[in-house]
């Protein structure tokens, strides 16, 4: 077993062995690495090694090696990187499938190559002997030699992958995909035996999954994704089983699906249930279980009508017709009549089993005492309205066979209906899950039913009938077939008849008075006679004492009936409550179980993680110790070997051996050996030098003598060869002269022929040259025209582009001029409006001044020149309304008007009326007015200051001398600007 320091070294070693053709050694090296306990930690290199490993296993068809390697790799990847295991398995299956297909194609190519082209050619003797001995054809032999081994390996691949992936919750999708591919393999190559084994393998996996519930990474079937994968696998198994016509496996697949649903207690999707019942119809029809076949059709019809909204009316009519015809095809008598008790119990158990399969989670489960029957099915079909969906022919046939009494005309009226029904059917639309419906399969069973009904009705009318007459009435079968049908019907008590072939008649019924049908006829006859006698002689009415005694009987019966109904409803409610409580208890128990399972799994994971770490540490320490011990042992063995050769022991007896001491001993021994070897080499080199010099001294005269002899031989050989060459040249020259003399006679003809050929070639050359020049001139002319057209087009495009550019520039200039003109007009308009507004304000000021002068003239006040509006009274700031300015004005105006002014007002006025400091003009200068400015200071207009510029009265006020706080009666102190 080879050991490698790194996994990469093993991969390189395997590739080197493959390059030299040693695939077995490469496979063994990789197998030793994968199964080794040293490399149990996952890394990317292991994945590349597994890819190479499975490639070698597939090339060499080593299934056992592949299985061992994948199991070991699963242990490595399970808790770290399951995706890597999935990729390796997919690569493994892909390679196996590809190899099988290549082998199959190679066998087909070989068979095509072996086809004989010449039908009259005899076969080779060895082919004849091989064909007689083996007894098989060429294709069978090539399949056995090329295809069969690869198919066996592919089948082993599927089994190996399913075994590795079983009961693994992280790779459920890959398990399902592998199962589907294995099913397709069995279907494609008609492998019925392998299909049975595959079904058994999957069935065992599911049983083990239920048996070992405490297994780690176990799939949870209560999860919707897991359940759907398992269901899809089982339904695919059911489909392939029916396509391969393995009806026993198909029925077992149905039981698997039913058991899986009972296990998880969930109903699958309607689309899957349609497939389930469609396959059940095929299985029951093949097994001649017509009653169960009819029930399966009825469930399929109910599903399609309820859940498939896209189903067309024609498809629904075909399915309903199939349901009714399947129900009519059931034998109208009980087949268990006269059976033993054990057979009855087995039949009852079988009926219950079939009822569970057919009534699969769609309706409440059938009671164990209820048995499926033909009459119950027909009545249910009528009550559920199935008869309203069937075709008219099927409806007429149902009424003829079940309700009409036509002993002699039944067969003649049924036969044309059966002929029409046999033509109905075909493929359904894609909306239906049922691919095809053929009503012609029910025709033989319906003919048998019509025969039984005709015999039953004839037996009620006739006691004796000729065989010829009955054969004419029954047009479906010969009398021998009718006789077999009647024997089976008599055996099960459906009819009572005897056939007398000696007299050629048929005897119907039993002549005894205790016959069932005779007793029924006499009972009906007696009832009619009693009614007729009562009408002819009515009985005398007598007072009934019973009515007096039971006067309250009706009321008592009604009360009892109501009490029983109430008790029934109470019992049903109690049952529902009990079921609900049971469900709640089950849910609680399930939740507790899941919580406990989760806690247990977490604890188990922690314990396993800690154990894994401990084992890892111990393993590392142990490997280090083992490696050191192995190295020490190897050094000791080498030292012992060297000691034995030299006759001395390197280690004394009883001395303690350690790795360090052995390494020091080995180093000293190596150094000593190296020195001895160098001395030996020096001595050997000197000896070889002396020996070589002596040999050369002895060989020098011998070499010179051999050289002189060789010169003489070469000179003689050269002269001989030169003489032969001269002779050959002379002979060749003579032959050439004779050939010239022979050919000189044809020289004139040759020159004539040469001239003719040259002339013809010159004419052909001239013609071709003229054509070429003409073609070139045409091409030049066309190109000139194209260039001229292109030049004109470019000129036109450039001129058009310049014109458009110039138009855009003119348009932009026009827009700019228009915008400039509008801006100027707007500025002029605003200037005019400002001028008009200024004139309006001047006019208003003049009016206010005139009004003030008029009022002062009326009051007798002297005219005062107010300060400039641009010079505020205090500190250069304008006075606020209500400040000291109104008080000062009032104090100054009081003596002039002759009114009393208080002292504090006068003081305030004197202190307020002061000469204000010179206000800076517009350009920031103080003091004397600017001589270049106008005479009125900083005013903007050219008019003299007016009294209204400093103090103006609000137009809204009405009193003139008040200094109060009202806004409407105060004088404004802000300058008018």
Rosetta blueprint (number, residue, H / E / L):
1 X L
2 X L
3 X L
4 X L
5 X L
6 X L
7 X H
8 X H
9 X H
10 X H
11 X H
12 X H
13 X H
14 X H
15 X H
16 X H
17 X H
18 X H
19 X H
20 X L
21 X L
22 X L
23 X H
24 X H
25 X H
26 X H
27 X H
28 X H
29 X H
30 X H
31 X H
32 X H
33 X H
34 X H
35 X H
36 X L
37 X L
38 X L
39 X L
40 X L
41 X L
42 X L
43 X L
44 X H
45 X H
46 X H
47 X H
48 X H
49 X H
50 X H
51 X H
52 X H
53 X H
54 X H
55 X H
56 X H
57 X H
58 X H
59 X H
60 X H
61 X L
62 X L
63 X H
64 X H
65 X H
66 X H
67 X H
68 X H
69 X H
70 X H
71 X H
72 X H
73 X H
74 X H
75 X H
76 X H
77 X H
78 X L
79 X L
80 X L
81 X L
82 X H
83 X H
84 X H
85 X H
86 X H
87 X H
88 X H
89 X H
90 X H
91 X H
92 X H
93 X H
94 X H
95 X H
96 X H
97 X H
98 X H
99 X H
100 X H
101 X H
102 X H
103 X H
104 X H
105 X H
106 X H
107 X H
108 X H
109 X H
110 X H
111 X H
112 X H
113 X H
114 X L
115 X L
116 X L
117 X L
118 X L
119 X L
120 X L
121 X L
122 X L
123 X L
124 X L
125 X H
126 X H
127 X H
128 X H
129 X H
130 X H
131 X H
132 X H
133 X H
134 X H
135 X L
136 X L
137 X L
138 X H
139 X H
140 X H
141 X H
142 X H
143 X H
144 X H
145 X H
146 X H
147 X H
148 X H
149 X H
150 X H
151 X H
152 X H
153 X H
154 X H
155 X H
156 X H
157 X H
158 X H
159 X H
160 X H
161 X H
162 X H
163 X H
164 X H
165 X H
166 X L
167 X L
168 X L
169 X H
170 X H
171 X H
172 X H
173 X H
174 X H
175 X H
176 X H
177 X H
178 X H
179 X H
180 X H
181 X H
182 X H
183 X H
184 X H
185 X H
186 X H
187 X H
188 X H
189 X L
190 X L
191 X L
192 X H
193 X H
194 X H
195 X H
196 X H
197 X H
198 X H
199 X H
200 X H
201 X H
202 X H
203 X H
204 X H
205 X H
206 X H
207 X H
208 X H
209 X H
210 X H
211 X H
212 X L
213 X L
214 X L
215 X L
216 X L
217 X L
218 X L
219 X L
220 X L
221 X L
222 X L
223 X L
224 X H
225 X H
226 X H
227 X H
228 X H
229 X H
230 X H
231 X H
232 X H
233 X H
234 X H
235 X H
236 X H
237 X H
238 X H
239 X H
240 X H
241 X H
242 X H
243 X H
244 X L
245 X L
246 X L
247 X H
248 X H
249 X H
250 X H
251 X H
252 X H
253 X H
254 X H
255 X H
256 X H
257 X H
258 X H
259 X H
260 X H
261 X H
262 X H
263 X H
264 X H
265 X L
266 X L
267 X L
268 X L
269 X L
270 X H
271 X H
272 X H
273 X H
274 X H
275 X H
276 X H
277 X H
278 X H
279 X H
280 X H
281 X H
282 X H
283 X H
284 X H
285 X H
286 X H
287 X L
288 X L
289 X L
290 X H
291 X H
292 X H
293 X H
294 X H
295 X H
296 X H
297 X H
298 X H
299 X H
300 X H
301 X H
302 X H
303 X H
304 X H
305 X H
306 X H
307 X H
308 X L
309 X L
310 X L
311 X L
312 X L
313 X H
314 X H
315 X H
316 X H
317 X H
318 X H
319 X H
320 X H
321 X H
322 X H
323 X H
324 X H
325 X H
326 X H
327 X H
328 X H
329 X L
330 X L
331 X L
332 X L
333 X L
334 X L
335 X L
336 X L
337 X L
338 X L
339 X L
340 X L
341 X H
342 X H
343 X H
344 X H
345 X H
346 X H
347 X H
348 X H
349 X H
350 X H
351 X H
352 X H
353 X H
354 X H
355 X H
356 X H
357 X H
358 X H
359 X L
360 X L
361 X L
362 X L
363 X L
364 X L
365 X L
366 X L
367 X L
368 X L
369 X L
370 X L
371 X L
372 X L
373 X L
374 X H
375 X H
376 X H
377 X H
378 X H
379 X H
380 X H
381 X H
382 X H
383 X H
384 X L
385 X L
386 X H
387 X H
388 X H
389 X L
390 X L
391 X L
392 X H
393 X H
394 X H
395 X H
396 X H
397 X H
398 X H
399 X H
400 X H
401 X H
402 X H
403 X L
404 X L
405 X L
406 X L
407 X L
408 X L
409 X L
410 X H
411 X H
412 X H
413 X H
414 X H
415 X H
416 X H
417 X H
418 X H
419 X H
420 X H
421 X H
422 X H
423 X H
424 X L
425 X E
426 X E
427 X E
428 X L
429 X L
430 X L
431 X L
432 X L
433 X L
434 X L
435 X L
436 X E
437 X E
438 X E
439 X H
440 X H
441 X H
442 X H
443 X H
444 X H
445 X H
446 X H
447 X H
448 X H
449 X H
450 X H
451 X H
452 X H
453 X H
454 X H
455 X H
456 X H
457 X H
458 X H
459 X H
460 X H
461 X H
462 X L
463 X L
464 X E
465 X E
466 X E
467 X H
468 X H
469 X H
470 X H
471 X H
472 X H
473 X H
474 X L
475 X L
476 X L
477 X L
478 X L
479 X H
480 X H
481 X H
482 X H
483 X H
484 X H
485 X H
486 X H
487 X H
488 X H
489 X H
490 X H
491 X H
492 X L
493 X L
494 X L
495 X L
496 X L
497 X E
498 X E
499 X E
500 X E
501 X L
502 X L
503 X L
504 X L
505 X E
506 X E
507 X E
508 X E
509 X L
510 X L
511 X L
512 X L
513 X L
514 X L
515 X L
516 X H
517 X H
518 X H
519 X H
520 X H
521 X H
522 X H
523 X H
524 X H
525 X H
526 X H
527 X H
528 X H
529 X H
530 X H
531 X H
532 X H
533 X H
534 X H
535 X H
536 X H
537 X L
538 X L
539 X L
540 X L
541 X L
542 X L
543 X L
544 X L
545 X H
546 X H
547 X H
548 X H
549 X H
550 X L
551 X L
552 X L
553 X H
554 X H
555 X H
556 X H
557 X H
558 X H
559 X H
560 X H
561 X H
562 X H
563 X H
564 X H
565 X H
566 X H
567 X H
568 X H
569 X H
570 X H
571 X H
572 X H
573 X H
574 X H
575 X H
576 X H
577 X H
578 X H
579 X H
580 X H
581 X H
582 X H
583 X H
584 X H
585 X H
586 X H
587 X H
588 X H
589 X H
590 X H
591 X H
592 X H
593 X H
594 X H
595 X H
596 X H
597 X H
598 X H
599 X H
600 X H
601 X H
602 X H
603 X H
604 X H
605 X H
606 X H
607 X H
608 X H
609 X H
610 X H
611 X H
612 X H
613 X H
614 X H
615 X H
616 X H
617 X H
618 X H
619 X H
620 X H
621 X H
622 X H
623 X H
624 X H
625 X H
626 X H
627 X H
628 X H
629 X H
630 X H
631 X H
632 X H
633 X H
634 X H
635 X H
636 X H
637 X H
638 X H
639 X H
640 X H
641 X H
642 X H
643 X H
644 X H
645 X H
646 X H
647 X L
648 X L
649 X L
650 X L
651 X L
652 X L
653 X L
654 X L
655 X L
656 X L
657 X L
658 X L
659 X H
660 X H
661 X H
662 X H
663 X H
664 X H
665 X H
666 X H
667 X H
668 X H
669 X H
670 X H
671 X H
672 X H
673 X H
674 X H
675 X H
676 X H
677 X H
678 X H
679 X H
680 X H
681 X H
682 X H
683 X H
684 X H
685 X H
686 X H
687 X H
688 X H
689 X H
690 X H
691 X H
692 X H
693 X H
694 X H
695 X H
696 X H
697 X H
698 X H
699 X H
700 X H
701 X H
702 X H
703 X H
704 X H
705 X H
706 X H
707 X H
708 X H
709 X H
710 X H
711 X H
712 X H
713 X H
714 X H
715 X H
716 X H
717 X H
718 X H
719 X H
720 X H
721 X H
722 X H
723 X H
724 X H
725 X H
726 X H
727 X H
728 X H
729 X H
730 X H
731 X H
732 X H
733 X H
734 X H
735 X H
736 X H
737 X H
738 X H
739 X H
740 X H
741 X H
742 X H
743 X H
744 X H
745 X H
746 X H
747 X H
748 X H
749 X H
750 X H
751 X H
752 X H
753 X H
754 X H
755 X H
756 X H
757 X H
758 X H
759 X H
760 X H
761 X H
762 X H
763 X H
764 X H
765 X H
766 X H
767 X H
768 X H
769 X H
770 X H
771 X H
772 X H
773 X H
774 X H
775 X H
776 X H
777 X H
778 X H
779 X H
780 X H
781 X H
782 X H
783 X H
784 X H
785 X H
786 X H
787 X H
788 X H
789 X H
790 X H
791 X H
792 X H
793 X H
794 X H
795 X H
796 X H
797 X H
798 X H
799 X H
800 X H
801 X H
802 X H
803 X H
804 X H
805 X H
806 X H
807 X H
808 X H
809 X H
810 X H
811 X H
812 X H
813 X H
814 X H
815 X H
816 X H
817 X H
818 X H
819 X H
820 X H
821 X H
822 X H
823 X H
824 X H
825 X H
826 X H
827 X H
828 X H
829 X H
830 X H
831 X H
832 X H
833 X H
834 X H
835 X H
836 X H
837 X H
838 X H
839 X H
840 X H
841 X H
842 X H
843 X H
844 X H
845 X H
846 X H
847 X H
848 X H
849 X H
850 X H
851 X H
852 X H
853 X H
854 X H
855 X H
856 X H
857 X H
858 X H
859 X H
860 X L
861 X L
862 X L
863 X L
864 X L
865 X L
866 X L
867 X L
868 X L
869 X L
870 X L
871 X L
872 X L
873 X L
874 X E
875 X L
876 X L
877 X E
878 X L
879 X L
880 X L
881 X L
882 X L
883 X L
884 X H
885 X H
886 X H
887 X H
888 X H
889 X H
890 X H
891 X H
892 X H
893 X H
894 X H
895 X H
896 X H
897 X H
898 X L
899 X L
900 X L
901 X L
902 X L
903 X H
904 X H
905 X H
906 X H
907 X H
908 X H
909 X H
910 X H
911 X H
912 X H
913 X L
914 X L
915 X L
916 X L
917 X L
918 X L
919 X L
920 X L
921 X L
922 X L
923 X L
924 X L
925 X L
926 X L
927 X L
928 X L
929 X L
930 X L
931 X L
932 X L
933 X L
934 X L
935 X L
936 X L
937 X L
938 X L
939 X L
940 X L
941 X L
942 X L
943 X L
944 X L
945 X L
946 X L
947 X H
948 X H
949 X H
950 X L
951 X L
952 X E
953 X E
954 X L
955 X L
956 X L
957 X L
958 X L
959 X L
960 X L
961 X L
962 X L
963 X L
964 X L
965 X L
966 X L
967 X H
968 X H
969 X H
970 X L
971 X E
972 X E
973 X L
974 X L
975 X L
976 X L
977 X L
